């Protein structure tokens, strides 16, 4: 049945995408964004751009892009609900399933 939309929104709002992606690769500031080597493919030059204000990442090498949830899905090979649970645990947020009721 999945995780409720309000819980998905809570997880999105609580996740710092720059800190999250910084756990997988070294990022350095360039203007208002961060750049680094993309951990999603065999990268040798910084092709990953992370915008903390927009909560968005984009790799100009492998064309992967999205929010923190999409990043966790890609880097760990997880389904959407599993990525939400990882981020919820990381942020100390309790999430329930539609069929279990929200916690």
N, C-alpha and C positions, 0 to 999 in steps of 0.2 A: 504494500500500500504506500510506502514511502514516508518521508519526513515532511511535516507540514511546512507550507510556505512561510509562515511567520518565523519558524525555527531556522529555516534556510537563510532568511533575511538577517536574523540575529547573528548567525555564524559569519555571514559575509561582512556585516558591520564590525564585528569584533576581531576580524583577521587583518593584520598588517601584512600586506602582500610583499613589501620590501623585506621585512624581517623573515617572512616565510621562505622566500626564494633565496635570501641570504644564507639560509641553513644548507642550501644545496650548491651554491656557487658564490664566489667573491664578487660583490657589486661595488662599483665606484660611482660617485655622483658626476653627472654631466648635465649642467643646467638644473632643470626641475625633475629630472628622471635619474635612474640608476642604470648602468650598463655592466654587462659581464659575459662570461663564457656560458653558453646555453648548456644545461645539464641534460637536455632532452635529445641531443644528437652529438655526433663526434665533431665538436666545434674546436677550432684552433684560434679564432679571433673573436673578440667580443661582438656577438650579433644579437644578444638578448637585451631588450630595453624594458624597464619596469617603471611604471608611472604610479607612484603611491597615492597621489591625489585622485586619480581616476580608478584606482584599484584594478589595474590592467597590466598585462605583460604581452610582449610581442617579440618573437624571434624572427629576424630577417633571414636567417639561414634555413631553418626547417619550417617556417611559416606557422608555427604553433602560436596560439594567442588565446587570451581570455582572462578570467578572474582567478582568484586564489583557488577556487574549487577546481576549475579546469586545469590549473597547474598541478595540483595534487593528483588528479585523475591521470594526467599524462606522465608525471615523473614516477608514480608508484603503480601505474597500471590498474587503477581502481574504477569501480562503478561510481556514479554520482552519489548515492546514499552513503557508500563507504568513505568517500572523500569528505563528505559533510561530517560524518562521525569522527574522523581523524581530526579535522579542524575544530570541531566542538570540544573534543577531549583536550586538545591543545589550549583552547581558550577557557576551559572550565565551564562549558555550557552544557546543560542537560537538554537533550533532544529526544523526543518520542516519535513514534510512528503514528500515522493516521489511525490505524486499527488498534493501537494501544492507548491512544489519547496522548496529549502533550504533557510532558513532565514539567 
